[in-house]
């Protein structure tokens, strides 16, 4: 390993039953064989489990919610940087990516690197813009539409057939069987995530994902597909296996190449009864199952950090097929003093 | 009928399809037929080997063989004529 220890700040420490990707990203970074690293956790809530995982996270600071605005986030990051001398920040939530993208030039001036999608990439892959994205890049997507009022629900049958999928703009997806159920679901999603609610035609089939890393110039640094083997009631993969489906790989390579994607990502796909793939969603950050990337031999977080630091990264050429992950949860025993410290001082 | 080259089978009859991520378990007769198909034996060759080994008749074998290979096709374990 080199002499320098890189200080990397990571968000998404909520390793709960529907986890944020932070802890998985940190586990990958801890397995780096080429870099010495120190991990700074960035948390929103004082009960995010990663705060208390001292074997993985060296120190944690609370940061303001994205709703507080970019300036408020910047001022907190300035304070953290002063104390920790950050080299790289890896944001892992969809909702926080926009402020981090906006702050990228200012962070760079401070000496903090990121490796995020551009604002255009971030916007055009948004759920609301997915049909347009599919047309532009010639990628099959299910028919979808953003609705802003319950008054639009009766008219949906002119374009869609039930069941449909109702989605929040950042999170949540529910399969809806009838107009009555759609009214309830619309209000639930609106209360939690705001408008619009995105309606997508439901496609029956097997769920697949792929993850990867683009260098922002159209080159593929990493890409591999995964099939969900066990899905939770929230639609999250509890178990999955790496596969070598040529169609998914082709689609993933096409996505990176044609969009010149910069950074990590996850593609959510479904294969229908005629074996055709549809792109359901593009997550503009690494997935919670990113630790599988170490299992298949493509440590994506490590490669992302190197790209952020403008180091040369050789594209991965192969990956191991048939590597599985099975997620688990367990209880950490925490001294109440630690909880008090993070709750009152905002750091631990 | 040709078993896809990438398909692996364990001694106990566990099949893993690396393209789709699906896995299956088959019985000893299935393993025998699967391995003979992998060796690219013809229907007649397989028929004669299996009937002798498992002490069955031609009609029963043919019915079971068609059911079995139908499942292999359904789960994309065999190559179709266009090579896919």
Interface residues (C-beta under 8 A of the other chain):
Chain A: X206 X208 X226 X227 X229 X241 X243 X244 X245 X246 X275 X321 X322
Chain B: X6 X16 X18 X19 X20 X21 X22 X76
